[in-house]
Amino acid sequence: MRSRPPLNPEDRQIIEEWQAKIAIANRNNIFCHCKTCNAEWVDSSLEADCQACGSDRVERISCWQFPDD
């Protein structure tokens, strides 16, 4: 694998700002789908169990990944 050259300070700042915005978007916007009972909800935790049946078989997708139509 080829090594990448180090980022210049401007590029590093752009990437850090982008990462901070993604972290904010994830904070309260996790779409959850229970694979056991098919319940769906939006949560702020990546560790939440199903609110309907208590299962830990939960698929989690960051809501910012859904397009705005």
Backbone torsions as a table, in degrees:
resi	resn	phi	psi	omega
1	MET	NA	135.3	-179.8
2	ARG	-79.1	140.2	178.1
3	SER	-82.3	148.9	-179.6
4	ARG	-93.4	147.0	175.6
5	PRO	-68.7	154.1	179.5
6	PRO	-63.3	148.7	178.7
7	LEU	-74.4	145.2	173.8
8	ASN	-77.5	161.4	-175.7
9	PRO	-56.7	-36.5	-179.9
10	GLU	-66.3	-45.6	178.2
11	ASP	-64.2	-40.6	179.1
12	ARG	-60.9	-41.5	179.3
13	GLN	-64.9	-41.7	178.7
14	ILE	-61.2	-44.8	-179.7
15	ILE	-65.3	-42.7	179.4
16	GLU	-64.1	-38.8	177.4
17	GLU	-65.2	-41.8	178.7
18	TRP	-62.9	-44.2	179.4
19	GLN	-63.6	-37.9	178.3
20	ALA	-65.3	-40.0	178.6
21	LYS	-65.5	-38.9	177.4
22	ILE	-64.8	-41.6	179.0
23	ALA	-61.8	-41.4	177.7
24	ILE	-64.4	-44.1	179.7
25	ALA	-62.0	-35.5	-179.6
26	ASN	-75.3	-23.8	-170.1
27	ARG	-53.6	-42.3	-176.5
28	ASN	-129.5	21.6	-172.4
29	ASN	-137.8	61.5	178.0
30	ILE	-107.8	114.7	176.6
31	PHE	-78.2	126.6	-177.8
32	CYS	-117.1	139.8	177.0
33	HIS	-133.7	121.1	179.3
34	CYS	-80.1	125.2	179.5
35	LYS	-78.5	-10.5	-179.8
36	THR	-89.8	-50.5	-175.2
37	CYS	-116.2	1.6	179.2
38	ASN	67.8	15.6	174.9
39	ALA	-65.8	149.5	177.8
40	GLU	-132.9	140.3	178.6
41	TRP	-160.8	166.9	175.1
42	VAL	-108.7	133.3	-175.1
43	ASP	-133.3	172.0	176.0
44	SER	-109.7	6.1	-177.3
45	SER	-120.7	137.8	174.1
46	LEU	-84.2	-0.2	-176.8
47	GLU	-114.9	2.4	-173.7
48	ALA	-65.6	136.5	170.7
49	ASP	-83.9	166.9	-179.1
50	CYS	-60.8	131.2	179.1
51	GLN	-73.4	-23.4	-177.1
52	ALA	-87.3	-44.2	-174.4
53	CYS	-121.6	-6.9	178.3
54	GLY	83.3	2.7	-178.8
55	SER	-66.9	149.8	174.2
56	ASP	-99.4	7.4	177.5
57	ARG	-86.2	71.3	-173.8
58	VAL	-117.3	127.5	173.0
59	GLU	-88.9	134.9	-177.4
60	ARG	-124.6	131.4	179.5
61	ILE	-132.3	129.8	176.4
62	SER	-64.2	129.3	-175.5
63	CYS	-62.9	-28.6	-179.0
64	TRP	-63.5	-12.8	-179.7
65	GLN	-79.1	-11.3	178.1
66	PHE	-87.6	134.2	-179.6
67	PRO	-70.8	148.3	172.0
68	ASP	-86.2	121.0	179.5
69	ASP	-92.8	NA	NA
